[in-house]
Amino acid sequence: MTIELSYEIITLLFATAVLAGFIDAIAGGGGLLTIPALMWAGLPPTAALATNKLQACGGSFFASYYFIRKGMVKISQMKLAICCAFLGAAAGTIAVQLIDTTILERLLPLLILAIGAYFLFSKKISEDDRQQLLTPGLFALTAALTVGLYDGFFGPGTGSFFALAFVSLSGYGLSKATAHAKVLNFSTNIASLIFFALGGKVIWMLGAIMLVGQAIGATLGSKLLINKGSKLIKPLVVTMSVLMSIKLLSSQYLLFS
């Protein structure tokens, strides 16, 4: 698929990708910026979603790489979770083409608001690791697979869902949970991108340009996360949860009005 865009619009989309990558690395929710921006630029909804997955791969990859290089994530301990997240996202991307998403669209704002409330009020969230409720293998076969399925099926707030799962089920501190969430989010992004590409929905040149912007923003956000930790993550997660819920609710209102 090809589409003609002016240099001014491409520059604006690049800047949007930088900001989205920065936010995504810390709290998730960067798609709240990039998907509307791509649709504003004139892309059809499916092309916007597909191209967004390409550029999101850049942000999630470079954030993951930074966290791995800094020793926050040990990839050898995440192999099963990565595979399960990938398979879940692949299944979700196929399923979204066959199943009515109306019910999920209506429930999602409430789910994301609940995540924000959990991060805001829970006393369990800190930089310290706590008691683990699930073994890594069980976590992979349940949380990683389920959130991966959700990302392929719908998508908004995936990073926050992964982070919440690591905090509540694996007992990780907030920075560690966010770092591990980004690795699984990269896996789900790749899976969805493959199936969108097979359907010919990706605008490759535009996605590649935004991917560079995502990489820049994600690298800056990752460095800030390591330095600031939960002092920065909690307010951003809560803010992005509220904004995502408002955006989704407003979209539903416009759709049904």
C-alpha angles and dihedrals in degrees: 000000000000132000133181116237132172122244089246093057092045090051091050091049090050091053090047090053091052091053092043092050090051093051094042093055091056108032111354125237099105090134087069085074104032102046095053089043092053092048090047087054089060104263117144113248096256092047090048092052093045095047090045089058090054094052092041088058088064094054096044093045097051093042090050092047091051093050092047092048091051091051097246091119128040106203093198089067094051103051096108093044091050091051093047092048090049093049092046092052092047091052091046093051090053093044095051088065091056107034133066109249097194097107093048091048090056096045097043099078090055092048092051092047088052090055090052091049091049092053091045100047108022114109089201093073115093140113091275124093115240138193114315115234098186131036115240090255094051091044090054094049094047117023099025093046094045097047089044089054089050093050093053091043100045116340118198114127096011093139091052092049091051092047091049090051092051092048098045101033106027096035094232124161115249099260092045091048092050092050093050091044090058092055092053090044089057089054092052092045091054092049093051092044092055093055094043089050091051087055091052094240100126122100095210104191095049091043091051092052091050090045089063089051091049090051092053094047094044093051092051092045093048092053091049092049092055091048099043103028120176093355087071102029101054098054092043093049091049092047094048091046091055093045093048091050092049091048093049093045092048091050090053091049092052091046096052099034 
